[in-house]
Amino acid sequence: MAWLIKYRRGLAGTLLLVLVVSQIPSRTFQGLLPDSVFLSGLSGTIWSGQAVRAWTMIDERPLMLGTVRWRIEPWRLGWSTPLTVTSEWG
C-alpha cells in the first residue's frame, strides 16, 4: 500500500490521460483523412462513431458512401483487425 501513496500522482495523471484520450470527439478524425474524403453529421468518438453522410471524390466526381460507422479496438492488434468499418446505403 505504500507504493500507492508514493506513486499516486503518476497514477492519477495516467488515469486522467486515458480518460481524456478515450473521449476525443470524432470531429478530430476528419483532420486525419485525405482531402478527397468528406464526412458530415459526425457523432461519437474517434474510437467508436459514425458519419451520417460520407463521400469521396474520384476523377473529380463524388462517390457517395452513405452512413459510415467505425470502431477502433487497439487491444485486438495482436490477433485480429483493430478497425471495423461499415457503410449503409439508402
Summary of the structure (lengths in Angstrom):
residues: 90
radius of gyration: 18.2
end to end distance: 57.6
largest distance: 64.0
contacts: 194
relative contact order: 0.13
helix: 33%
strand: 43%
